[in-house]
Structure formats: structure tokens, C-alpha cells
Amino acid sequence: MSALVLGHMNPDTDSIVAALAVADLYKKLGKDVKACAQGKPTPESEFVLKKFGLTAPEVVSDVAGQDIYLVDFSDLAQAPKGMDSANVLGIVDHHKLGDVTTSSPLLCWIWPAGCSCTVIKNMYDFYGVEIPAGIAGAMLCAILSDTVIFKSVTCTEDDKKAVADLKKIAGVADEKALGLEMFKVKSALEGATMDELLHRDYKDFNMNGHKIGIGQLEVVDLSMLEPYRKGLQEEMAKVKADGREGVFLLLTDIMKEGSDMLMVTDDESIVEKAFGKKPADQHVWLDGVMSRKKQVVPNFEKAFK
Ligand SMILES: [Mn+2]
């Protein structure tokens, strides 16, 4: 049976594209692999796949007894069912090292870059394998998405260099225009249910025994979200009631470069401890905060210690 190449729960564009790209590269290196995902693509990912003529990875929900390569995560909290009996052969990631462990040596590419696809660009180069134009275009979009068009503090020189190379391979003339077009698709709210919006980019974390959930919605203009706030908080309360201490949702304005964090939590003082700002009315504006991974998760982790 083919080994699965699999990204995290609630897959974002990086998770989807990284699975496709790593599967392409490893197939060309003679490995028997198949790109998978823990769910259907978001509207943003669908836009990217369609634009570059790619097919969405197969959806899997149970990996018991299977060989797998992880992309874009190494946390058990973001893994599918059956992980305890799966055999992890490798990891490609750009997040902090998670709690996945293995019984044999594994092929690991983990870089402190803004996007898994930046790491994968360097893997293609390392192995001397050409990147297909469509995959190059999708990887470029994943980098623009994860780095919020280079504005995020997570963006590195490696990400910019990867985009400069990938745009040539993909034949993309203006990557910033493409990025903005993609973020407009991502910002689209029409027809989405509160549940979909909350889970569009949502992750659970176990912080020193405290289970919390953090979601993020990136929009080109925060005022678009005004009519949704109340419904989102009601949805967050439901998710919290399912065994969590708190649920947080970052409403990120990519033009203003900051996030309004909504919260439903047992203990709001943890937010003040983490960010040095007191929330009012179950929300707080965090100027300059755009990255959950670098500007939100580490602060909460310190506060929960
Ligand atoms: Mn990523």
C-alpha cells in the first residue's frame, strides 16, 4: 500500500499543496506515496488548485497501521485517528517540533521558514528534481498565504527567495496581485455558516494540560466581519462546551496589520497575562499581531506555564 503524505487537521492551502508537492517529489525519487488531506479544501485552496490545474488530495480520516509522511505539522493534536499505530516515515514542516515520535529513524525536513512549501522548494533543489509549473504556482500561493503576502513576522528571506524562483517556473508575472486575489477569495463570507467560518483555520492546542482552541480568519477589511461577531461567539461557546477551557478567534485585518481576538473562556486574565492587554466585551485588539504561530501560541504557552 502507498505511504500517505498528509497535512494537518482543517487543512489550509500550505497543508494541501505541501502534500501534493511532497508526493510529486517522492514519487519522482522512486517512493510509493499518495497525497492525502484531513478534509476538503477551503475556498482559498480550491481557488489555488483550480488556477493551477491540480486535483485535491484524497481525504483520509484514519491512518491506523499505515506508513505516513507528515507535512505542515508534527503535533498529535492535529493528527487523524489511528496515529498510535501508524508508522511515521518522515516530516516536512515549518512549525515548532510537536509531540510525534517514531520507533525508527525518519526523513526530517523542518526549517524555521514561513511556509512548508518554502522547505519543499529547497528539497526539490537538493534532489535536483524539476518542479512542474502547476505545482510551482500552487506552492507560490501557499507561501503568499502563510506569510500573508510577506507581511507576517513569520516571513523569512528563504520564503522571498522561494517565491522569486517559483514565479519564474509557474509563469506568474505579479505575485502580489495574485496574493491579493487569493486573499479576496479567502475573505469571502457569503453563504458560509458560523461553524465553517470558525473552523476555516482552526487548531486545538494542549498547553501544559490546558486544552484551548485558536482559530483565525484573515480578511482584507475587518468591517466585513461586523455582522458575524455575535454568531461567531455563539459558535465558539458551543466548541468550548465540548471539553475546552477556552476558544479564541483571531479576526485578522491584513491591510491594518493587526487582529481583533474574540474569546469565550473560563479565565480572561490569561489573555492579559499573555498579551499585556485587558480584554473588554470578550475581545481585544492586538496591534501588529498577524501570526497565530509566532505571536499568539508562544504567548499563551508562556501564560499557561
Ligand atoms: Mn504552513
Boltz pocket constraint, residues with backbone or C-beta under 6 A from the ligand:
constraints:
  - pocket:
      binder: B
      contacts: [[A, 14], [A, 15], [A, 72], [A, 94], [A, 114], [A, 115], [A, 116], [A, 146]]
      max_distance: 6.0
